[in-house]
Amino acid sequence: MNLHLHTALTAALLALPGQLLAGGLMLYETATDNVGLANAGAAARAQGPATLASNVAGIAWLPGTQISAGLQVLHSNLDFKTDAGTNIAGGDSGNAMEWSPGGSFFVSHELGDGWSVGFASYGDFGLSLDYTNDWSGRYFMQEGEILGMTLLPTLAYRIDEQWAVGIGLRAFYGMLDTRIAVDNDPLGVLDRPDGRLKYRDHDWGYGANLGLIYAPRPGTRLGLSYTSEIDVKFEDGLDLEGVGPFVSDRLRERGVLGADTRIEMHVPQTLTLSLYHQLDERWALLASANWQDWSRFGEVGIDLDSDTPRSATVKANYRDTWHLSLGTQFRFDPRWLWSFGVGYDSSSVDDDDRTLTVPMGEAWRFGTGLTYALDSQTDLNLSYELVWLGDMPIDQAKPLPPNAPKRISGEFEDAWIQALSASASWRF
């Protein structure tokens, strides 16, 4: 990319916040029973108010007032092992994602005459990484967090026994926080400890969720759900700690020190098609297909607000992704419902374009869960999912110093993320 800056050092520092946005993680895991199905049938099930997270039309199928609340925790094995191609001292990364909690809340209310309203609060977008501070990749990433929370008031209408539609107005709260080591001795002639660059901000963005459900016969539903793109803009100065005069003088000369850097992120639009089919009183079959617009998300706008304003678009070579999942539900007792699902997500990046800031690739999801009817009004659910990422190689380089660019090379071996979710639902 060309930021029209006169030093490679300034260009590299400006690009750092943008690198964190050149990818992301859109979660199907929102502390609901959907975890145990690996997203299979999500846009067609309409089995509780948590349908708001996957198809807003689903609440038109729910009688009375219903409430669902859940908690979940994510844990991973994301340990980067360096190889002989790395020329920076420091060693491996340690596990970059130990524990990450989350929660959700959903409510639906039947107004009558086919109308229903609902409200949802959940986190379905984000990634939090915490590498060892002095590891070999510290000049690429030490800590990074990008999180998104959704607030979703919804209106749905059941047209007749077969059709229902819904619309939700989505308020999205995004937060970006990144920390990267700064080399105070880029030419290798001084003995100075590393400094640190910090960038942090938050913003609100707005969009819409649209849903449609068609039931050709009792026990069979097709669901189609669309979520619009949401734009979020972050603005902060490059907060430098412990940076030596060599670096700070160059930044000051170019008008970067003290200037605000604006970063524009595009939360991807998505489209999901799902099937729920009741085979008999005990068994149900579920399936989903999903598309996500990651190619648009890979275009990150960066503006430098200084005496000589500069703008650029970072293109991270991202591509759109697709998801397929199959699942089943088995009611082996009037009070017990067992769920199982398998899903596959394609990768938004090739191996050559993967970065330490967003170490994601293709993924297999294996989920299972149990729902227990405590009484006629209360359900309890416990679900587990394993997201298998496998081996993810990375080879990144920085152009500084020009005579000996810094390089980090290796792979995340047998990478995985697991989710454990517990939720409760009440009907009134």
VOTIDREN-381395 format. One line per field, with one value per residue (C-alpha): residue number from 1; z, y negated, x. Coordinates in nm, 2 decimals, padded with zeros to 4 digits. Last residue first. Example, Ala and Ser with C-alpha at 12.3 -4.5 7.8 and 13.67 -1.06 7.14 Angstrom:
% residues 2
seq <- [2  1];
w <- [00.71  00.78];
v <- [00.11  00.45];
u <- [01.37  01.23];
% end
This chain:
% residues 428
seq <- [428  427  426  425  424  423  422  421  420  419  418  417  416  415  414  413  412  411  410  409  408  407  406  405  404  403  402  401  400  399  398  397  396  395  394  393  392  391  390  389  388  387  386  385  384  383  382  381  380  379  378  377  376  375  374  373  372  371  370  369  368  367  366  365  364  363  362  361  360  359  358  357  356  355  354  353  352  351  350  349  348  347  346  345  344  343  342  341  340  339  338  337  336  335  334  333  332  331  330  329  328  327  326  325  324  323  322  321  320  319  318  317  316  315  314  313  312  311  310  309  308  307  306  305  304  303  302  301  300  299  298  297  296  295  294  293  292  291  290  289  288  287  286  285  284  283  282  281  280  279  278  277  276  275  274  273  272  271  270  269  268  267  266  265  264  263  262  261  260  259  258  257  256  255  254  253  252  251  250  249  248  247  246  245  244  243  242  241  240  239  238  237  236  235  234  233  232  231  230  229  228  227  226  225  224  223  222  221  220  219  218  217  216  215  214  213  212  211  210  209  208  207  206  205  204  203  202  201  200  199  198  197  196  195  194  193  192  191  190  189  188  187  186  185  184  183  182  181  180  179  178  177  176  175  174  173  172  171  170  169  168  167  166  165  164  163  162  161  160  159  158  157  156  155  154  153  152  151  150  149  148  147  146  145  144  143  142  141  140  139  138  137  136  135  134  133  132  131  130  129  128  127  126  125  124  123  122  121  120  119  118  117  116  115  114  113  112  111  110  109  108  107  106  105  104  103  102  101  100  99  98  97  96  95  94  93  92  91  90  89  88  87  86  85  84  83  82  81  80  79  78  77  76  75  74  73  72  71  70  69  68  67  66  65  64  63  62  61  60  59  58  57  56  55  54  53  52  51  50  49  48  47  46  45  44  43  42  41  40  39  38  37  36  35  34  33  32  31  30  29  28  27  26  25  24  23  22  21  20  19  18  17  16  15  14  13  12  11  10  9  8  7  6  5  4  3  2  1];
w <- [03.03  02.88  03.04  02.88  03.05  02.91  02.95  02.69  02.66  02.35  02.22  01.99  01.81  01.66  01.59  01.53  01.48  01.23  01.17  01.03  01.17  00.97  01.04  00.73  00.73  00.50  00.49  00.87  00.85  00.57  00.79  00.72  00.77  00.72  00.87  00.87  01.01  01.13  01.23  01.28  01.48  01.64  01.93  02.06  02.39  02.50  02.83  02.81  03.08  02.99  03.20  03.15  03.15  03.41  03.43  03.06  03.00  02.69  02.61  02.37  02.10  01.86  01.61  01.40  01.13  01.04  00.74  00.85  01.13  01.28  01.29  01.41  01.34  00.97  00.70  00.34  00.22  00.37  00.17  00.35  00.42  00.50  00.44  00.73  00.79  01.04  01.23  01.46  01.76  01.98  02.26  02.40  02.74  02.93  02.72  02.69  02.40  02.21  01.93  01.75  01.44  01.26  00.93  00.86  00.56  00.57  00.30  00.30  00.09  00.01  00.19  00.00  00.28  00.09  00.31  00.18  00.21  00.33  00.42  00.59  00.58  00.90  01.06  01.05  00.91  00.74  00.71  00.52  00.56  00.26  00.40  00.53  00.17  00.08  00.41  00.27  00.46  00.30  00.50  00.43  00.71  00.79  01.05  01.08  01.36  01.56  01.84  01.73  01.37  01.10  01.20  00.94  01.00  00.70  00.69  00.44  00.57  00.41  00.57  00.55  00.68  00.95  00.75  00.94  00.90  01.08  01.17  01.29  01.51  01.50  01.81  01.65  01.28  01.15  00.94  01.14  01.47  01.36  01.26  01.59  01.79  01.63  01.68  02.01  02.19  02.24  02.60  02.54  02.22  02.19  01.82  01.83  01.82  01.59  01.51  01.25  01.23  00.91  00.93  00.64  00.64  00.80  00.60  00.71  00.51  00.69  00.57  00.81  00.83  01.14  01.00  00.62  00.37  00.66  00.52  00.73  00.63  00.81  00.78  01.00  00.98  01.02  01.26  01.39  01.73  01.81  02.03  02.05  02.13  01.97  02.16  02.04  02.27  02.32  02.31  02.52  02.39  02.30  02.00  01.66  01.52  01.27  01.40  01.76  01.94  01.80  01.87  02.04  01.94  02.14  01.99  02.12  01.90  02.03  01.83  01.95  01.69  01.69  01.47  01.37  01.33  01.07  01.05  00.81  00.86  00.61  00.64  00.89  00.78  00.76  01.09  01.15  01.32  01.48  01.64  01.87  01.83  02.05  01.91  02.07  01.88  01.99  01.84  02.07  02.01  02.23  02.14  01.76  01.46  01.64  01.92  01.68  01.84  02.19  02.45  02.55  02.53  02.30  02.41  02.15  02.16  01.86  01.79  01.65  01.78  02.12  02.24  02.33  02.19  02.18  02.05  01.91  01.77  01.54  01.40  01.52  01.88  02.05  02.11  02.31  02.26  02.49  02.44  02.65  02.58  02.74  02.68  02.85  02.69  02.84  02.73  02.39  02.27  02.41  02.43  02.15  02.07  02.10  02.16  01.91  01.57  01.25  01.20  00.89  01.11  01.26  01.52  01.70  01.75  02.02  01.97  02.17  02.27  02.53  02.49  02.78  02.77  02.95  02.86  02.90  02.73  02.78  02.63  02.63  02.47  02.17  01.95  01.58  01.50  01.70  01.41  01.18  01.34  01.21  01.36  01.67  01.72  01.72  02.08  02.16  02.15  01.91  01.59  01.41  01.06  01.06  01.29  01.12  01.17  01.35  01.51  01.67  02.03  02.01  01.88  02.23  02.32  02.45  02.12  01.93  01.56  01.59  01.32  01.36  01.21  00.92  00.80  01.11  01.31  01.02  01.01  01.36  01.24  00.90  01.05  01.22  00.90  00.69  00.95  00.94  00.56  00.55  00.32  00.37  00.07  00.24  -00.04  00.00];
v <- [01.70  01.90  01.91  02.01  02.09  02.10  02.27  02.26  02.41  02.32  02.47  02.32  02.53  02.51  02.83  02.64  02.26  02.21  02.08  01.76  01.41  01.18  00.85  00.69  00.67  00.40  00.20  00.20  00.22  00.37  00.59  00.96  01.22  01.60  01.78  02.15  02.26  02.62  02.75  02.51  02.74  02.56  02.78  02.71  02.77  02.71  02.70  02.60  02.55  02.51  02.35  02.31  02.67  02.78  02.83  02.92  03.03  02.94  03.13  03.02  03.13  02.94  03.03  02.73  02.76  02.45  02.30  02.04  01.79  01.63  01.27  01.04  01.30  01.28  01.51  01.38  01.65  01.93  01.81  01.60  01.60  01.97  02.20  02.28  02.64  02.76  03.07  03.08  03.27  03.20  03.41  03.31  03.44  03.38  03.61  03.86  03.95  03.63  03.64  03.33  03.36  03.15  03.06  02.75  02.56  02.23  01.99  01.73  01.42  01.34  01.14  01.00  00.76  00.44  00.14  -00.18  -00.50  -00.86  -01.14  -01.48  -01.72  -01.92  -01.60  -01.38  -01.04  -00.84  -00.46  -00.27  00.11  00.33  00.69  00.64  00.62  00.95  01.09  01.09  01.39  01.66  01.93  02.28  02.45  02.79  02.96  03.30  03.38  03.70  03.79  03.72  03.79  03.66  03.29  03.09  02.76  02.61  02.31  02.04  01.77  01.44  01.22  00.86  00.82  00.56  00.29  00.12  -00.24  -00.35  -00.71  -00.80  -01.12  -01.32  -01.37  -01.22  -01.16  -01.50  -01.35  -01.51  -01.41  -01.04  -01.05  -01.21  -00.96  -00.66  -00.77  -00.94  -00.62  -00.49  -00.40  -00.43  -00.55  -00.62  -00.65  -00.89  -00.76  -00.73  -00.43  -00.41  -00.14  -00.06  00.21  00.44  00.58  00.90  01.14  01.44  01.71  01.99  02.30  02.48  02.83  02.96  02.86  02.82  02.57  02.36  02.05  01.82  01.48  01.26  00.92  00.77  00.40  00.17  -00.07  -00.15  -00.26  -00.34  -00.24  -00.33  -00.20  -00.22  -00.14  -00.14  00.00  -00.06  00.21  00.19  00.01  00.14  -00.06  00.03  00.28  00.04  00.08  00.02  -00.12  00.16  00.09  00.36  00.38  00.32  00.32  00.23  00.20  00.18  00.21  00.14  00.24  00.11  00.34  00.25  00.58  00.68  00.99  01.20  01.50  01.74  02.08  02.05  01.69  01.35  01.40  01.05  00.97  00.65  00.64  00.44  00.56  00.45  00.61  00.63  00.63  00.70  00.65  00.73  00.74  00.79  00.84  00.82  00.77  00.63  00.88  01.18  01.33  01.33  01.06  00.97  01.32  01.31  01.20  01.23  01.14  01.20  01.06  01.06  01.23  01.06  01.05  00.83  00.91  00.75  00.88  00.78  01.00  00.93  01.21  01.05  01.05  00.88  01.19  01.10  01.20  01.16  01.24  01.20  01.31  01.37  01.40  01.51  01.54  01.78  01.86  01.71  01.65  01.97  01.90  01.70  01.89  01.77  01.42  01.33  01.21  01.38  01.63  01.86  02.14  02.20  02.03  02.22  02.02  02.14  02.10  02.37  02.22  02.14  01.97  01.93  01.90  01.74  01.74  01.57  01.66  01.49  01.58  01.39  01.55  01.78  01.80  01.85  01.48  01.48  01.66  01.37  01.22  01.51  01.60  01.39  01.33  01.71  01.68  01.62  01.99  02.28  02.08  02.36  02.20  01.96  02.18  02.51  02.62  02.35  02.60  02.77  02.76  02.40  02.31  02.39  02.03  01.84  01.66  01.91  01.84  01.60  01.37  01.37  01.10  01.00  00.70  00.50  00.59  00.49  00.15  00.07  00.16  -00.02  -00.36  -00.22  -00.06  -00.37  -00.58  -00.35  -00.33  -00.70  -00.97  -00.90  -00.88  -00.61  -00.36  00.00];
u <- [-04.52  -04.24  -03.89  -03.56  -03.22  -02.87  -02.53  -02.26  -01.92  -01.71  -01.39  -01.13  -00.87  -00.52  -00.33  00.00  -00.01  00.27  00.62  00.78  00.85  01.06  01.24  01.40  01.78  01.92  01.60  01.56  01.27  01.07  00.86  00.80  00.53  00.52  00.23  00.13  -00.21  -00.23  -00.57  -00.86  -01.10  -01.40  -01.52  -01.87  -02.05  -02.41  -02.60  -02.96  -03.23  -03.60  -03.87  -04.25  -04.39  -04.14  -03.76  -03.76  -03.40  -03.20  -02.88  -02.60  -02.36  -02.13  -01.86  -01.74  -01.48  -01.28  -01.10  -00.85  -00.80  -00.49  -00.61  -00.33  -00.07  -00.14  -00.27  -00.21  00.02  -00.19  -00.49  -00.75  -01.13  -01.12  -01.42  -01.65  -01.77  -02.04  -02.14  -02.44  -02.58  -02.88  -03.04  -03.38  -03.49  -03.82  -04.05  -03.76  -03.54  -03.62  -03.36  -03.24  -03.02  -02.76  -02.60  -02.39  -02.25  -02.07  -01.94  -01.67  -01.60  -01.24  -00.97  -00.67  -00.57  -00.64  -00.54  -00.71  -00.52  -00.56  -00.32  -00.37  -00.06  -00.10  -00.23  -00.54  -00.42  -00.69  -00.70  -00.98  -00.98  -01.07  -01.07  -01.43  -01.55  -01.39  -01.54  -01.89  -02.04  -02.25  -02.44  -02.60  -02.79  -02.93  -03.16  -03.33  -03.57  -03.63  -03.87  -04.23  -04.14  -03.92  -03.96  -03.78  -03.59  -03.41  -03.18  -03.07  -02.83  -02.71  -02.44  -02.32  -01.97  -01.88  -01.70  -01.42  -01.30  -00.98  -00.90  -00.55  -00.52  -00.20  00.01  00.32  00.25  00.36  00.65  00.92  00.75  00.74  01.11  01.20  01.00  01.18  01.54  01.46  01.35  01.00  00.92  00.54  00.37  00.00  -00.07  -00.37  -00.72  -01.02  -01.23  -01.51  -01.77  -01.97  -02.23  -02.32  -02.67  -02.79  -03.01  -03.21  -03.39  -03.58  -03.75  -03.98  -04.12  -04.31  -04.66  -04.65  -04.50  -04.36  -04.20  -03.98  -03.84  -03.60  -03.43  -03.16  -03.08  -02.78  -02.62  -02.27  -02.14  -01.78  -01.49  -01.12  -00.77  -00.43  -00.11  00.25  00.52  00.90  01.16  01.47  01.78  02.13  02.22  02.37  02.12  01.96  01.61  01.72  01.42  01.20  00.84  00.62  00.26  -00.06  -00.41  -00.76  -01.07  -01.42  -01.75  -02.10  -02.36  -02.72  -02.93  -03.29  -03.47  -03.72  -03.95  -04.15  -04.38  -04.54  -04.72  -05.01  -05.07  -04.90  -04.71  -04.56  -04.23  -04.09  -03.74  -03.52  -03.16  -02.86  -02.54  -02.20  -01.87  -01.51  -01.17  -00.88  -00.51  -00.21  00.16  00.14  00.38  00.68  00.62  00.65  00.96  00.81  00.88  00.52  00.38  00.07  -00.27  -00.54  -00.91  -01.14  -01.48  -01.83  -02.14  -02.19  -02.56  -02.85  -03.19  -03.53  -03.86  -04.20  -04.48  -04.77  -05.01  -05.33  -05.19  -04.90  -04.69  -04.38  -04.01  -03.71  -03.34  -03.03  -02.67  -02.34  -01.97  -01.64  -01.30  -01.04  -00.69  -00.64  -00.28  -00.13  00.24  00.40  00.72  01.08  01.22  01.49  01.39  01.52  01.24  01.28  01.42  01.08  00.85  00.57  00.26  00.03  -00.35  -00.51  -00.84  -01.10  -01.44  -01.68  -02.06  -02.35  -02.72  -03.05  -03.39  -03.73  -04.06  -04.39  -04.70  -04.67  -04.36  -04.39  -04.37  -04.04  -03.88  -03.89  -03.58  -03.37  -03.03  -02.98  -03.35  -03.40  -03.28  -03.65  -03.72  -03.77  -03.77  -03.58  -03.55  -03.26  -03.04  -03.11  -02.75  -02.54  -02.29  -02.60  -02.48  -02.38  -02.73  -02.85  -02.75  -02.45  -02.39  -02.17  -02.24  -01.95  -01.81  -01.43  -01.21  -01.00  -00.80  -00.90  -00.59  -00.37  -00.52  -00.38  -00.03  -00.04  00.05  00.36  00.48  00.43  00.61  00.91  00.92  00.98  00.85  00.48  00.25  00.04  00.11  00.00];
% end
